[in-house]
Amino acid sequence: MIKLNTFKIILASSFLIGVMVSCNSDKKTPGYTYMDDMYRSPAIKTYEPSADNPRQTSSLTPVEGTISRGYIPYDIPNTNAGYEDSKSNTSVPVNFSAIDPQEGKELYGQFCSHCHGDKGDGNGILMQREKILGIPGYGRDRLPDITPGSIYHVIMHGKNNMGSHSSQLSYEERWKIIKYVLKLREDQSVMVAGATAAK
Amino acid sequence: MNSCRMYMRKGFSNSLLLRLLSIVLTISALSIPASAEVDVDLGKKLFKSNCASCHKLDKKLIGPALSGVTQRRSEEWLLRWIRNNAELRASGDADAKAIFEEYNGSIMTAFPALSDDDIKSILAYTDAVPAVAIPKDVPTVQPVAEPANDLFLIYVLGVFLALFIILLLRIRNTLKQINGDDSSTVIQDFNALTQWLVGNKRFMTAATIIVTVGFIHQLFWFLMAIGVEVNYQPIQPIAFSHKIHAGENQVDCNYCHTSARQSKHSGIPSTNVCMNCHMYIDGTEILNDAGLPKYAGERSPEITKIYAAIGWDAENRSYIENYEQKPVRWIRIHNLPDLVYFNHAQHVTAGGVECQTCHGPIQEMDVVYQYSELTMGWCINCHRETEVKTDNGYYAEAADGGKSINERLAAKFHDEIITVEKIGGLECGKCHY
């Protein structure tokens, strides 16, 4: 009688401990789902590994020669000569003069300010933390001869340590940013001129 | 700000230069006075804001390494070159032409705004710093208390506790024997207790109710949690830290996840976006807690993975031609079932919802995990509580009948707060179709 009870108790407590331990969820797996075929269709989902595709992933590069919607060609090559040429490139969107510089402010804050600074003085957070050095401000003293065409060129192709931002911004967004950069350039130049005059 | 200070400095030192020049002329003594204007700290600041994008001290970047450049070139030549190198090249200087050719015709920016003293300060800085970066004063490394030690302590305490219990039991049995009773083992005591409890009907009834209710409660929540992947935190192929990028360096979420503004998906950035910063930042500068270079002056192994994926030749600073790029196999964390439609652009751009509302404190996560449940109840709850942003112009436009949408909504809902629910945010077909 006593023997049997002891056995039962040990069995029951080991079962309970087993249940508790197995409740610990593993963070590395997504876990189970009900009715899996409702959740996961046979179609390949975004970023899913896929053995059928040549690069074993569902995120493929577009077919060569693909032109995305709203694409505006830009022919000036990514070379030093190309950069010089871009300075005299005056092809701007038809509504360029009508763009309010403030429209580009938010985009500037998202895509430029962590390097070039909120004021366009080349003193963004990455410069302050000395992660990236030598970032130019937009003032006339630092970049004397930039034009809307050359700013567009730099956004498209990058320059020196700046990479191309063409994949992150659409045509309209680039020009909105350029408009805001030109405004910051004026602010910077006025500030510098003021400082020079004040001495 | 920098340029501002630079100009003030220039004015100040120009007047000082004149005075000193007159002193030098009268005394016609040593060439020391130059050092009076030359300020290594100023040189450092100027170097970092003007030169460092293309030059490092100890290693070739876009231009040559600048440590010890004053030994290679005369000061006069350097002054002319830095101020306007194109002019110097045009004047037919052989050295200038040679260096221009050596660096594949990369055009160095002209710096007409820098004064002689500014340039001399920069040169003094390049001289002052040794080519090999010496780590900052090394504090004595304190061994961090390892968590294994804590566990060991618990085991030791456990052993002591067990010994203590055994000791107490032996004392009790000894006392019992002195009293003339039979000694008993723990198991015997335990059996006696359980037999008494099993015989007690009230206890058994109460115990059955408690156990049943508890079991059903647990079972309910266990079944509810199936298909909810909250806290899912897989190990990614590159140890990318959102804490470093979005938190410490404050890079905007939209910078990398560009498509969140315009499309259904908030895309994972392709490696060319990584390269926008990591062309320059290669991890050599990262310091560990002791202030020493974390990777002993080598590139970070994680950043090297980006280079391997996109085919970047870090030595020559160029992309390798005809490189077979290998996509990084990021593991997707947030998965909605196929039976539901969700659109990022609608929430980010139209709704103006912060990323953190759904994704949690991303800027504090070293390894990202799923913060929200992403269940239908969770969606619905937010749609019930969130007020629609009506200040974007669309709602102010006059529509049918000459009244703006804002006015019509106000009339319909008697000036109550307009939540997403009220403009149809709970309709089934909005998300399920």
Interface residues (C-beta under 8 A of the other chain):
Chain A: I2 N5 T6 I9 C23 S25 K27 K28 T29 P30 G31 Y32 T33 Y34 M38 Y39 R40 S41 A43 K45 T46 Y47 E48 P49 R55 T57 S59 N80 Y83 E84 G109 Q110 F111 H114 D121 G122 N123 I125 L126 M127 R129 E130 K131 I132 L133 G134 I135 P136 G137 G139 D141 R142 L143 P144 G158 N160 N161 M162 G163 S164 H165 S167 Q168 L169 S170 Q188 M191 V192 A195 T196 K199
Chain B: M1 N2 S3 C4 Y7 M8 G11 F12 K48 S49 N50 C51 A52 S53 C54 H55 L61 I62 G105 S106 I107 T109 A110 P112 A113 I187 Q188 F190 N191 T194 Q195 F222 A225 I226 G227 V228 E229 N231 Y232 Q233 P234 I235 E248 N249 Q250 V251 D252 N254 Y255 T258 Q262 H265 I268 S270 N272 V273 M275 N276 C277 M279 Y280 I281 E285 K326 P327 R329 W330 R332 N335 P337 D338 L339 Y369
